[in-house]
Amino acid sequence: MASFEFLAVILTGLGLSASILYYALVLRNSNKARQAQVYVQIWNQFSSPEYLERYFNCLNRKWDDYEDYVQKYGSLRATDTREYSKSISVGTYFEGVGVLLKNGFIDIEPVVDLLGTTILGFWDKMGPVMKEYRLRSNNPRAYLYVEYLYDKAKPIILEQHPELAT
């Protein structure tokens, strides 16, 4: 009689262990699927013609200093904010990716695989303007996560493409 009770306890324990293992695997796969969905959304936004037009518009801009930038491309205080909105939309896109990265919702490697050198190109071009904006607007958090994204992505990109190091 004792051996049947022992066998029942063992089978119950094995069943419970199998249930826990199954649940852990389902949860893991569910998290991977959600994360993949986030990466697809990042890619869909990035690869849209409208976004790419705004991105390349930012990269093709030329200015001498912060005042020249504001005069040519506007600011939040400008009456016509169309030009300013183009760089803001690109910056806020990278800002959102940086926030997701900082809070552990996404990993840097797939982001680098998806966005690659566009992160470097944007911050190298717009970073000085964004840093000056922080100072002049007394807003030290402005574009903080774009810079965070850049700081995390740059070593990986340079490791993959050492020819980009300058």
C-alpha positions in Angstrom: 0.0 0.0 0.0 2.8 2.4 0.9 4.4 1.8 -2.5 1.2 2.9 -4.4 1.1 6.1 -2.3 4.8 6.7 -3.1 4.2 6.0 -6.8 1.2 8.5 -6.7 3.3 11.2 -5.1 6.1 10.6 -7.6 3.7 10.7 -10.6 2.1 13.9 -9.2 5.5 15.5 -8.9 6.5 14.5 -12.4 3.2 15.8 -13.8 3.6 19.1 -12.0 7.2 19.4 -13.2 6.2 18.7 -16.8 3.4 21.3 -16.5 5.9 23.9 -15.2 8.4 23.1 -17.9 5.6 23.3 -20.6 4.4 26.7 -19.2 7.9 28.1 -19.1 8.5 27.1 -22.8 5.2 28.6 -23.9 5.9 31.8 -22.0 9.4 32.0 -23.5 8.1 31.5 -27.0 5.3 34.1 -26.4 7.9 36.6 -25.3 10.1 35.9 -28.3 7.0 36.4 -30.6 6.2 39.7 -28.9 9.7 40.9 -29.2 9.8 39.9 -32.9 6.6 41.9 -33.4 8.3 44.9 -31.9 11.3 44.5 -34.3 8.9 44.2 -37.3 7.2 47.4 -36.2 10.6 49.2 -35.9 11.5 48.0 -39.3 8.2 48.9 -40.9 8.4 52.5 -39.7 12.1 52.8 -40.6 11.6 51.4 -44.1 8.6 53.5 -45.1 9.3 56.0 -47.9 8.0 58.9 -45.8 10.4 58.1 -42.9 13.4 57.6 -45.2 12.7 60.9 -46.9 12.7 62.7 -43.6 15.9 60.8 -42.5 17.8 61.7 -45.7 16.5 65.2 -45.5 18.2 65.5 -42.1 21.5 64.0 -43.3 21.6 66.4 -46.3 21.2 69.5 -44.3 24.1 72.0 -44.0 24.6 74.6 -41.3 27.5 76.4 -39.6 26.3 76.5 -35.9 23.2 76.2 -33.8 21.9 79.6 -34.7 22.4 78.9 -38.4 20.5 75.6 -38.0 17.6 77.2 -36.2 17.4 80.0 -38.8 17.5 77.5 -41.7 15.4 74.6 -40.3 13.3 76.2 -37.7 12.5 75.5 -34.0 9.6 74.8 -31.8 9.0 78.6 -31.5 8.9 79.1 -35.3 5.6 79.9 -37.0 6.2 77.4 -39.8 7.5 74.2 -38.2 7.4 71.9 -41.2 11.2 71.7 -41.6 11.7 71.4 -37.9 9.1 68.7 -37.7 11.1 66.5 -40.2 14.1 66.3 -37.9 11.9 66.0 -34.8 10.1 63.0 -36.2 13.4 61.2 -37.0 14.8 62.1 -33.6 11.7 60.9 -31.8 11.7 57.7 -33.7 15.3 57.0 -32.5 14.3 58.3 -29.1 11.5 55.7 -28.9 13.9 52.9 -29.9 16.3 54.1 -27.3 13.6 54.0 -24.6 12.6 50.5 -25.5 16.3 49.4 -25.4 17.0 51.2 -22.1 14.0 49.5 -20.4 14.9 46.0 -21.6 12.0 45.6 -24.0 14.4 45.0 -27.0 18.0 43.9 -27.4 20.7 46.0 -29.1 21.9 43.3 -31.5 18.7 43.0 -33.6 18.3 46.8 -33.5 21.8 47.2 -34.9 21.0 44.5 -37.5 17.9 46.4 -38.5 19.0 50.0 -38.3 22.7 49.6 -38.7 24.7 52.7 -39.5 21.6 54.9 -39.7 21.9 55.3 -35.9 25.4 56.5 -36.2 24.7 58.7 -39.2 21.8 60.5 -37.5 23.5 61.2 -34.2 26.8 62.2 -35.9 24.9 64.7 -37.9 22.2 65.9 -35.5 23.8 65.1 -32.1 25.6 68.5 -31.8 22.4 70.3 -32.5 20.5 68.2 -30.0 23.1 68.7 -27.3 23.0 72.5 -27.9 19.2 72.3 -27.8 19.4 70.6 -24.4 21.5 73.5 -23.0 19.5 76.3 -24.5 16.1 74.9 -23.6 17.2 73.9 -20.2 16.0 70.4 -20.9 18.8 68.0 -20.1 16.6 65.0 -21.0 16.0 66.1 -24.6 17.1 63.3 -27.0 18.8 61.5 -24.1 17.7 58.1 -25.4 18.8 58.9 -29.0 22.3 59.4 -27.5 21.9 56.3 -25.3 21.0 54.2 -28.4 24.0 55.7 -30.3 26.3 54.9 -27.4 25.1 51.3 -27.2 25.1 50.7 -31.0 28.4 52.3 -31.9 30.7 49.7 -30.4 28.8 46.9 -32.0 28.7 48.6 -35.4 32.4 49.4 -35.3 33.2 45.9 -34.3 31.3 44.6 -37.3 32.6 47.3 -39.6 36.0 48.5 -38.4 36.5 50.5 -41.6 33.9 53.0 -40.3 36.2 54.0 -37.3 37.5 57.4 -37.8 
